[in-house]
Amino acid sequence: MKLLIFYTTKFAYKTSKKGLSNVDDINIEETIENSIVGFIQVEEKDIENSNYVETKLVKNLKWAARKNETNRIILHSFNHLSTSSASPEFTKELFDKIEERLKNSGYETSQTPFGYFLDLNMQAPGKPLARIFKEF
C-alpha cells in the first residue's frame, strides 16, 4: 500500500468522469475544511495482508489527524502511486472497513466518489507534517 497524506485547510472535489463503468451515475460537488486527505493506492499484494494494511492505514491516518489537530479524514482512492493495483472490489471493501473503524473511533470520515475522476481543489499549508508519504 502506498499512502500520501495531506493536511488541508480546504479540500474540494467535483465528479468529472467515470473511471469504472459499473458505478452509478452521480454528480457531486463538496468542500471540506480542516481535514486530512489520504490519497491511497491499494496494491495487489495487500490482498494477502488485508488485516495488516487496514490496521496500518487506520493508525497512520489517526496519527496525522492528531498531529494536525483535526478529526476530519477523507479517503481518496488514488491509483497513481504504483504500477500494482488491487481490484476495485477489494479496494472499495477495504475503504468501507477503514471508514467504519475511523467513525467508530470518533473521526468524521468520508470517501470521495469511488470509481470517478475528480476535479480537485485543495489548499495545503506549508507546515511540518502537512504532507506525509508512507509505504507498507
N, C-alpha and C positions, 0 to 999 in steps of 0.2 A: 504494500500500500504506500502511496505517496500522498502527502498532506501538505498543502500550502495554506497557512493561516494568515488572515489579515484582520487587524482590528480596524473597524471603520466607524467614522462618525456619521457617515451616511452610505447606505448601500441600496441602490435602486435597480430594479430589473423590469423588463417587459418581454413577454414572449415574442419571438421573432419568426422562427421557422421550426417545424418539426424535425427532430433528428431521428426519431423512431416512428415508423408508420403505424404501429399498433397502439399509440397513446391517443387519448381523447383530444378532440379539437378544443383548445382553450385560448382565451385572450386575457392575460393577467398582467397588471402593472402594479408594482408595490414598492414602497420606500420604507426602509427600516433604519432607525438611528441607533448609534451606540451599540454596535454588535460585533461579535466575532463571526467571520465568514470562513468556513472550511472548504477550500477547493480540494476535492477528494478524488483521487484516482484509485479505484479498486482494481487490483490486478488478478490475473488467473490464479496465481499461487496463493492468494488469500482465501480461496475456497477451502483448501485443506486446513487452514489455520483460522477459520472464521471466528471462533471464540476469542482467540488471542488478539486478532486485529480489531475486533469490536471493542474489547476492553482497552487496548492501547489508544484507539481513536477517541473514545469517551474521555479517558484520562487526560489526553493532550488538549482536547477542546475545553474541558473544565479548567485545566491549569491556565490556559491562555485567557479564558474569561475572567478568572480571579485576578490574574496579573494586570489585566486591562480594566478592572473594576466594572464589569458588566455581567448581566445574567441572560443576555440575548445571544443565541447561537443559531447560525444559518448553515445548513448543509447544502453544498452545491456540488453536483456530480461534474467532474472536470476531467474528461478523458484525453488530456493533452500533456500529461506529466510522464508518461511511459508508453512504450510500444505494446505492452501487455495489458489486456483488459479482461475483466471478468464479464460474464454475461449480464445483460441489462436486468434480467430477472433476479439474479443473485445480488447485484448492486442495489436494486430498489429494496429488496427484502432486508439487506444489511442496513440501509439508510433508515428504514422504518423502525428497526430494532434500536438503533442508536438514538433516534429521535425520542422514542418511548423512554429509554433509560435516562436521557438528559431531562426530559419533562418530569420524570419521577424523582429526580434529584433537585427539582425546583428551578430549572432553567427554562426560560421562554425560548422554545426551539421551533424552527420551521425548516422546510425544504423549498428550494427553488423548484419550479415545474420540471419534473423528471422527463427526459426524452425530448427536450426542446433546446434549441439555440436561443440565447437571450441577448437582448441589448442590455449592457451593463453600464452603470454609472456609480462610481464609488469614490469616496473621499477617505483616504487613509493617512493619518498624521505620521510625520517622520519622528517617531519616538522609539526608544528601546522596547522590544517585544511586540511591536505593532505588525511585524512580519516575521513569520517563523516557518521553516521547512522541516518536515520530519519524514523519515522513511522507515517502515517496519514491515 
